[in-house]
Amino acid sequence: MERFFKAAAAPLLSAILLASLSACVGWGIGTIHPGETEAQVRAELGSPTNVYQDGDQHLLEYSRGRMTQATHMARIGADGKLVSYEQVLTLQKFAEIKVGESNKEAVLRIVGQPHEKEHYARSDLEAWSYGFKESGAWDSFMSVYFDQSGIVRKMENGPDPLRDPGGSRMRHHR
């Protein structure tokens, strides 16, 4: 009987694994290359989650959701061709956000839509938070705080509360 269950379970597990991997293909980063047209990019990646104007270029945002820790941006040049395509939830991209200078529109162009938004009445700041894989190793959570005029006032990085093995939901900014 035990042999029967093991024999029956192996194909089932293989099928589940294959289905899971197939589902991930739609969430992958795609295989696009600079110089391809916007139509080719959209054919490969699908509809973007958002589009942002950036001078004479525009950005196609492909947010993969909170648990995937990934948002990709395809930069389309004035000629309608792909200039670059990158994962933007990285420390390097967060470093482009300047406290006291950057506004909400700039943050959207740099790292895209936040995974969470929250307003803190005591400080009168709005937090946009992003779950990301810091340095490819740590489950981190970056919060960008805006004042009432939409200017970045501070940023905080810490462990991702959804992935904290201790289950702690404590946040330092409250």
N, C-alpha and C positions, 0 to 999 in steps of 0.2 A: 504494500500500500504506500509506504514512504517513497519507494522508487517511482511509483506512478505519479505522485504529487511533484516530485523533483523533475521528472520528465515533462509533465504538463506545464510546470511553472517556467521552465527555460524559454520555450517559444513565446509565452505570454510576456515575460520580462523583456525579451528581445523586441517584441512588437511595441511595448510601451516605450522603450528607449528610442526606437526608431521614430515613433510618432512624436516624441518630445523633441528630438533633434530636428525633425522636419518642421515642427512648429517654430523652432528657433530661427530657421532660415529666413522667415519673414521679418524677424527682429534683428537680423545681422546687420553689419555695416555696409554690405553690398560690395560690388566690384565695379566701381566707377573710377574714371581716370580724368585728370585735367585735360581740357580741350573738348570733352564731350558736351553735347548741347543740353540745355535744360530739359528738353523733352526726353532725351536719353536717360538723364539722371532720374526724372520722375518715373519713367518706365521701369527702371531698375529698383528704385527705393519706394515708390508709391507716393501718395499725397503727403506733403509735409504737415507737421503739427502746427506750424506757424511760418509766416514769411515776414522778414524784417528788411526794410530799406536801409542801405548803408552807402550814402553818397550815390554814385552812378551804378553801384552794384547792389545785389540783394542776397539775403541769406535764407536758405531753406532749412528750417529746423526739423530734425527728426528725433523727438523725445521718445525714449524707449520706456519711460515710466520709472517710478520711484524705486522699485526693487531691482531693476537692471543696472542702476547707477550709471546710465549712459545717455547722453544727448549728443547727436552729431549735427554739424552745420556744414551745408554745402554752399560755398560762396560762388555766386553766378556773376560773371563780369558783364559790363555794358554791352558786349558783343553777344550775350546770351549763352556763353560757354562756361563750363566749370573751371574755376580758378583753383579752388582747394576744397578738401573734404576732411573734417577732423572731429574727433571726440573732444568736446569742450569742457566736460566736467573734470578738470585737472587743476592742480595747484598753480601751474603756469598761467592758465586762463584766469583763475580767480585773482591772481596777482595783477592782472590788467585793470581790475576794478579799483578805482582810486577813492579812498575815503575823503570826503569834503569836496569832491569834484564830480564823480560819476553820478548819473541820474538813472531812473528806472529804464529808460529807453536804451541807454548805453549797456546796462547790465543784461537786458534782453538780447542785444546784439552779441555780447561776449559769451554768455552761458545759457541763454534761452530762458524759457518759462520755469519758475520754481516748482518744486514738488509740493511744497506747503507754503501757505501764507498765513501770518498771524499778526494781530495788532496787540500791542502792550500798552494799556491805558496809563500805567504809572509813568512810563518813560515817553509816552506818546510817539512810539516808534513802530513801524511796520517791518516785520521780518519776512524775508523770502528765504526759504531753506532748500538745500539741495543735498540729496544723498549721493555720495560718490565713492569710488575706490581710490583712496589716496595712495600715490606712488605704486599703484597696482597691487597693494597689499592690505591696506587697512580700510575697514568700513567706516567712513567718515561722514560728517554732516556739517556743511558750511552754511552759516546764516549771514545774510546781508541785511543790515538795518537801514531803513530810510526814515528821514524826518517828514513832516507834513508837506514840505515843498518837493519831495521826491528825490532828495540828495542823499547819497550814502553817508551815514554817520559812523558806522563801525561794522566790523566783520568778526565773526567768531567761528572757529573750527573745533570740532570735538568728535567723540565717538558717535556713530549713528545709533540713536536710541532704539531703532527697530531691529538692529543687528547686534546689540550689546549682549554678550553672553550672560551677563549678570541680570539682565532684564531691567536695569535702571533707566528710568525715563527722566531723571534729573537733568535740567538744563541750567547752564550758568547765567543766562541772561534774564531770568525771571525775577 
